[in-house]
Amino acid sequence: MEHIVIIGNGISGVTTARHIRKLSDKKITIISSETEHFFSRTALMYVYMGHMKFENTKPYEDWFWDKNKIELKKALVSHIDVDAKELKLANNETFSYDKLIIATGSKPNKFGWPGQDLDGVIGMYHKQDLEQLEKLAPNNKACNRAVIVGGGLIGIELAEMLHSRDIPVTFLVRENSFWSGVLPEQESALINKEITDNHIDLRLGVNLKEIKADENGRAKSVTILETGEEIPCNVVGLTAGVSPNINFVKDSKIETKRGVLVNRFLETNIPDVYAIGDCAEQREAIGERKPIEAVWYTGRLMGETLAQTICGTKTEYKPGHWFNSAKFIDIEYQTYGWVWAKPKENEARFYWEDQSGKKAIHVSYDKNTRRFIGINTFGIRMRHEFFDRVLTDRKSVEYVITHLADANFDPEFYKHYEKEIVTKFNTENATTIQLKKKSWKRIFSKA
């Protein structure tokens, strides 16, 4: 019986195992050193915040794996021998495979800062990080202040977690505005305000110089490079992005750059060896996408795709239109298509923001053809199916503005704001788009 071995029990590896099992009776083993069972990584913050227990983050009951004949092995892989089709584990055990899937995800970036490995310095990606945070910062008596380094999604999640326990937080962001490499200026400013409104000490345009230790070898303060200011703290969160977790692969014959290099079928340069999820790097980027995408839904889709290939139906990975979602403390964020931090030469923009500073829409479109390119939404929940369709059908920006009520989950939102949004668009574009009354009346009648 063919033996499929998957290294990594995150969303990518587990999805692959589940779909292989649906399609075949192959022997499947998942190896992970992090946890015994698969859990939702995005839910870790809610465990610390008291909204759920860790066992609630596991999508499947513990009996699921035996019932579906998926063997789980808790171990750390230290080397891959592709000639012998064998894995060497950290305990010197060897483990053979017929087909190997590398799905080891990401690890937090470190940039050689002095003190970056001290006790009290953590990332926020693995279950062990959560356990360490609970030990270091159970309350504001044990932790007088935390400093977070890095202005991305993981950083703001950690800030919200600590803030939920009334622990003072200083947030060091290298850019001059939060996430300004991704968000346009207006949205970045909106999130800056959301952070400071929650009494988080946001420091923009600054870099970490070093982390200093106390007499017990634990972090006691950080120093800012630009000013030399020393900030006392008990916990330092390093959240300056992530990189593929592939150190154990680099001394094998498997080709790597930042990640494990794969083609459109998620195949490496070695027969019967594949890579998926955050650790996989496309040899040629797909459209406007980055070669490495540390995104939950793309990891799941890679797993579904690869399972087809493993079970005899060779299938190309096609991620479709870009989308993503996140939460900036109390403001939900969604993006569909492409809204770059700065518009490209052929692009025009339409931006609307509610006077509360908690809701906004930013639309990108081709200024020559009027084709809709993408949308960012803040504080507003939109339907993925709508934007997937209008992007596929290459609809105009006027069509999208006219039909935004069809995309919205909350009819009350458009009852209050649709006229304002359409009027602003008409004014800026010298158009006369009419409110799509039939659409929103129909939606209201269902509410």
N, C-alpha and C positions, 0 to 999 in steps of 0.2 A: 504493500500500500504506500502510495506517495506521501512523503512527510513534508508538510508546509510549516516552516518555522518563522515566526514573526517576532522581531525584537522591538518591544515597546507596546504598552497596553493603553495608549491614549485613543482618541477618537479614530485616528487613521487605522491603526493596527486592529482594533476591535471590530470596526466596521468591515474590514477585509475578512476577518475570521468569520463573522456572522454570515456574510454573503457567500463565502466559500462553502460554509456548512449548508446553506439553503440549496446550493447547486450541486453538491457532491458529498461523498462519504470519505474524503481524504483525511488523513491524520493531520491534526492541527495542534501546534504548541505555541503559546504566547509566553515570551520571556520578558520579565521586567524586574528591575531592582527597586523601583519606587514604592509600589504597593502591590498587595496580593490581587486585588480586584480593581477593575476599571471604575473610574469615578469622573464626574463632570468637573473639569479643571476650572471652568468659569464660575463655579458655585463655591469655590473655596472662600471667597470673601464673605459670603453669607453665613458660613459656619462661624467665623470670627465675630461677625456682627450679631450673632444670636438668632438669626432667622431660621436656621436649620441645623441639624446635627450631621456629622460627617457621613453616617450611614445613609442619610437621605440624599446624598450626592451620587450614590451608586444607582445607575439606571436599571440594573438587573440584580435580581436576588442572587445570593451566593450559590444557590443550587442550579442556577441557569447554566453554568459552565459544564458541570457534569452531565446534565440532561442533554446538552447539545454536543457532547463529546469534544469539548475544547479543553485541552490540557493547559493548566497554568503553572508556570515555573518561576519562582522568585529567585533571581540570580542576576549577576552583573556580567555582561559579556566584555571580555578584555581584548579579544583578537578574532579575526575571521580568516580562516585558511580556505580560500576559494578552490584550490586544487584538490584538497581532500574533502571539500564540502563539509567543513567541520568548524564549530565554534569552540573557542577556549574561554572558559568562565574564570572569574576572579579567584575561585577556590581551586583552580587547576583542573577542574572537571572538563571533559570534552563532550560535545553534543553535536550529533550529525544532522544533516538536512538534505532534502532533495531540491527544494526551492526555498529561497531565503528572502524575506521582506524586511527591510530596514525602516522602522517607523519610530525612531527614538526622539522625535520632537526637538525642542529648543532648550537652551540654557541661558541664564542672564548674562549679559555682557559685562566684562570687567576690563578696564583699560590701564591696569598697572598702577592704580593709585596707591600710594603708601598707606598701609593699614587696611586694605580692602578685604583681607582675610581674618581680621580680628573677630573675636567673640562679640556678638551684638550687631554684626553686619550681616544682612540677609538679602536675599532676592524675594520674589513673591510669585513663584511659578509651580513649585512642587509641594506635595503634601508635607514634606519635611520642613519646608519654609513656614507653613502654617503652624506646625507644632513648635517650631523655634520662636515664632512671633508670640504665640500664646504663653510661652515660658518667659520671654523677655519683656512683654508688654501686656500683662493681664489686666492692668488698670493704670490710671494716671498717678497712682502712688508709687508703683514700681518703675514707671517710665515718665519722667518729668517732661521730656521732649523727644520727638523723633525727627530725623532729617531724611528726606527722600531726595535722591539724586536721579534726575532724568524725567523729562516731561512727556511721557507717552501714556498709553492706556493703562498699563500695569501700575505706573506711578500714581495716577489719579485714583485707581481702585484702592491702592494701599493707603493713600491719604484719607479716603472716605472711611476705610476700615478703622484706622486709628482715631479719626475724628468721632466715630460712633461711640468710642469709649472715653471721650473727653480728653484724649491725649493731645497736647499741643503739637502741631506739625509745621515744620519749615520745609518748603518745597523748592529745591534748586533746579532751575530750568536754564539750559545753555542758550536756547533761542531767546529772542527779544519779545516773544509772545508764545503762549502755550500752543504746542503742536503746530507751529506755523509752517513747518515743512509739508504738512498735509492739508491743514485747513486754510481757506482764504482769510484775509485780514479781519473781516467783519465777524466771522464765526469764532476765530481765535480770541478776539476781544470779548465776545460774549462769554466764552468759557473762562477767560481770566477773571471776569466779574463774578461768575458762579463760584469759583474757587475762593476768592477773597470774601465774598458774601457769607461764606461758611467759616469765616475766621481762620482760614489757613494762610500762613505766612508765605506768600508766593514771591520768590526772588527770581526775576527774569534777567537774562543776559549774563549769567554767572556760571562759573565752573568750579568743581571740587578740586582743591589742591591736595589735601591729605586728610586722613582719619587718624586721630591721636588716641593713644591707649592710656588707660589708668594703670596703677601698679599691679593689677591682676590680669592685665592683658586684654581687657575689655574696652570697647569703644567708649570714649568719654566726650569727644567733641569732633567737629569737622572744621576745616579752615577753607575759606573761599579764596580762590586764586587771585581774582581781580583786586580785592580790597584787603586781604589778609585777615579779615574778621574771623574770629573763632566762635563757633556756636556750640555751647554745651548740649549734649544729648546722650540718651541711653541706648538708642537704636538708630542704625543707619540702614535705610532701604536703598539698595542699588537697583534701579529700574530703568537704566539707560538702554533699553531695547534688549533683544534676544538674538542669538545666533544658533545655527544648527548644532545639535548635540552629537558630534560624529568623531570625536578624538580617537575612539577605538577602531575606526574604519581607516584612518590615514596611513597605517603601516601595512595595509593589505594591498592587493592589486586592483581594488575598486577605485575608479577615478573620482576625485573630489576637487572642488574649488572651495567656495564657502560652504556648500552643502554637497551631498552625494549627487553626482551628475546623472541625469536621466533623460531619455527621449520622450516623445509624446505618448509612448505606451508604458512609461514609468519603468523602463528597463535600464539597468546600468550597463557598463561596458562588459560585464561578466555574465555569461549565460546563466539563467535561473536565479539571478540576484536582482532584486527590485528595490526601489526606495520611494516612499510616499510621505506626505504630510510636511511638517515644518522643516524636516531635515533634507528634503529633496530639492534639487536645483535643476530647473529646466536648462538644457544646453542652449536652447533658443527660446527667448521669452515668448509667451502666447499673447499676441496683440499688444495692448498697452500694459499688460500685467507685468509685475516684477518676476524674475526667475525663481525667487523663493517667496512663498506666501505663508506666513504664520497665522493662518485664519482657520477657524473651526470648520466652517462649511466646506472649504476646499479640501481639507484633510478627509472629511467624511466622503466627499465625492470621489477623491482618489481611491479610497478603499473600495467603494462600490465598483469603480471602473476596473481596478486591478483584479478583483475577484472574478470578473468575467474572463479576463485573459488567463488567469491561473486555471480556470475550469474549461479552457478549450476554445473560447470565443474571443479572439484577440481584439481588444477594444481600445481605441484612442481616447486619451483624457481630453475632454472638452468642458472647461469650467463655465462656459457661457458668459453672460454679462456680469461685470463686477458689481458686487454689493457687499455691504458690511454694516454692522450696528455696534453700538457701545452705549455706555451711560456715563455722563460726567456729573457725578453726585446726583442731583435731582433732575437733570436734563437728559432725556433720551435722544440719541443721535442715530440717524440712518443715512446711508448714501447708496445711490443706484447710478450706474454708469460712471462718468468721469466729471468731477468738479475739482480741477487742480488748484493748488495753493495760489498760483498765478495763471490767468487765462493764456492759452496759446494764441498765436497770431490770428487764427480764423474764428476765435470764440468770442462770444458776447455773453453777458451775465444779466440776470434779474435777481435782485435781492429784496426780500421783505422781512422785516422784524417787527414783532409786536412791541408796543411801548413798555411792556413788562420786562423786556429783555430775556424772556424765558422761552420764547417761541420764534422760530425763523425758518425761512425757506430760501435756498440759493439754487437757481437754475442756470445751467450752462447750455448754450446752443450755438450752432454755426451761424455766424452773422451774415453769410452769403446765401445759404440754402434754407436757413431757419430751422434746420433739423435739430431736434432735442438731443442733447449729448449726455446730460446727467443732472442729478439733483441731490443736494444735502438738505436734510430736515432736522430741526432741533425742537424738542418738546412736542412733536407731532408724530403719530404713528401712521405709517403709510403701508399700503399693500404691495408685497413683492410682485405678485402676479401682474399687477397693472403696469409697473415699470419694466418688467421683463418683456411684456407684450409691446409697449410703445417703443422700446429700444430695438426690438427685433423688426418691427414694422416701420422703423425710421420715421416716426411721426414728427410733426412740426411742434415747435415750442407753443404756438397758439393752441394746437390741439390739447397739449398737456395742461396748459393753464385752464382751458375751458373745461377739462374733464378731471381736474384735481379732486373734486368731490367724490368721484368714483374710486379714487385711490385711498381716500382717508378712512381710517377705522372709526373716527369719532364724528358723527354727523353734527353734533353741537358745535364743533370747531368751525365748520363752514357756515353754520347758521350765523355765527358772530363775525367771521373774518373774510368770507369769500368776496363780498363786495369790495372790501378794502384792498385785497390782493389784486383783484381784477382791475380795479380803478388805477392802482399804482402801475400795473403792467401797461395798461392803455396809455397812461400819461407819458411813461418813459419811451414807449414804442410808437406813439402816434397811431394807435390802432383803436378799434371799436369792438373788441371781444365782448359778447353778451354773456351774462350769467347763465349757466346751464340749469335753469330752474327745474326742468323736468327731472334731471338727474338727482338734484339734492332733495326735491320733494319726495321722490321715490325712496331715497335712502332714509329720509326722516320717518316715512311711514312705517319703516321696518324697525325703527329704534324703540 
